[in-house]
Amino acid sequence: MHIVCLDLEGVLVPEIWIAFSEVTGIPELRRTTRDEPDYEKLMAFRRGILHEHGLGLPQIQETIAKIDPLPGALEFLNELREMTQAVIISDTFTEFAKPLMKKLGWPTLFCNSLIVAPDGEIIGHKMRVANSKLSTVRAFQSIGFETIGIGDSYNDPAMIRAGKDGFLFRSTEQIRKDNPDLPSFEEFDDLLAAIKKAIGES
């Protein structure tokens, strides 16, 4: 039995931090896991920028409420879920994700959580488990699933390589160059066709 494990930001929805950067006019917040492989370092950097500008969770949630899925993402996800099991494994946070999950038809999501002060300042985060994407696909495999991983960032190739098959989707030139063994796609139709082939659908 197969289960497709998808990254969220950059694959199904726009990057939240880039959208927030555009709203606030703070270019430093455009930095994502496409740019920085060390997630703890990235989050510490983000918290520092937010603190410097007096911004917190409420302002980020206002931006997220206006974000729509990438064009074609909902249709892709609906067709995928008709064909096989699918789950989103993301390094985003429950405090960010709810409005996005509603717009995607409430798919299953495994992610992390924020530590927020009473005034809304983000003061930390709690990872669901270490190496969450790889740990999750290993857990699925331990209960009989064959996993197919899909992602776009530096924190995705381990999840992709651990499975039966997997693909980069709308990744950066550098990440594609660093992972030449991983097939890469730009369009949902092509990605869906590759998944169908991987699970043996005609």
Disulfide bonds with the S-S distance in Angstrom:
none
